[in-house]
Amino acid sequence: MNKNKNHFTYETSAGSKSGFFDIYQSRNGSIMLQLGYAFTRLSYKQIERLRLDVYILKDFDHDAYVQCYQNEI
């Protein structure tokens, strides 16, 4: 799976923090958010609220997506 890395930076009271992030579909069909070296599975509600267009993800598999989120839709 070839992932594109995107950069983020934000300010805190202790200075600025930066790193990379990515949104991709895992092999089981779930949509994943990677921040640095931390991985989080996004719920269907989170995908909707963030207005993510999952159809533009590289190698998006609609059938795997539906299978993964069928109980949340």
C-alpha positions in Angstrom: 0.0 0.0 0.0 1.6 3.3 -1.1 0.6 6.1 1.3 1.1 9.8 0.7 2.3 11.7 3.8 0.8 15.1 4.6 2.5 17.5 7.0 0.8 19.2 10.0 2.0 21.9 12.4 0.2 23.4 15.4 1.0 25.6 18.3 0.9 24.7 22.0 1.8 26.5 25.2 5.2 24.7 25.0 5.9 25.7 21.4 5.0 24.1 18.1 4.4 20.5 17.2 4.6 19.0 13.8 4.5 15.7 12.1 2.8 13.8 9.3 -0.7 12.4 8.8 -2.5 10.2 6.3 -6.0 8.9 5.7 -6.3 5.6 3.9 -8.4 2.4 3.7 -7.0 -0.6 5.5 -7.3 -4.1 4.0 -10.4 -4.9 6.1 -12.2 -1.9 4.5 -12.0 0.5 7.5 -10.9 4.1 7.0 -7.8 4.9 9.0 -6.3 8.2 10.3 -2.6 8.1 10.9 -1.0 10.9 12.9 2.7 10.3 13.2 3.1 6.8 14.4 -0.4 6.5 15.9 -3.3 4.9 14.0 -7.0 5.4 14.6 -9.9 3.7 12.9 -12.5 6.3 12.0 -16.2 5.5 12.7 -18.8 6.0 10.0 -20.1 9.1 11.9 -16.6 10.6 12.0 -16.2 10.0 8.3 -19.5 11.8 7.7 -18.7 14.7 10.1 -15.3 15.2 8.5 -17.0 15.1 5.1 -14.3 12.7 3.8 -14.7 11.7 0.2 -13.6 8.1 0.7 -14.1 7.4 -3.0 -11.0 9.4 -3.9 -8.7 7.3 -1.7 -6.1 5.4 -3.6 -7.2 1.8 -4.2 -10.6 2.4 -2.5 -12.6 -0.9 -2.3 -16.3 0.0 -2.0 -17.4 -3.6 -1.2 -14.8 -3.9 1.7 -16.0 -0.4 2.9 -19.6 -1.5 3.0 -18.8 -4.8 4.7 -16.7 -3.0 7.3 -19.3 -0.3 8.1 -22.5 -2.2 7.5 -23.6 -2.1 11.2 -22.9 1.7 11.4 -24.6 2.9 8.3 
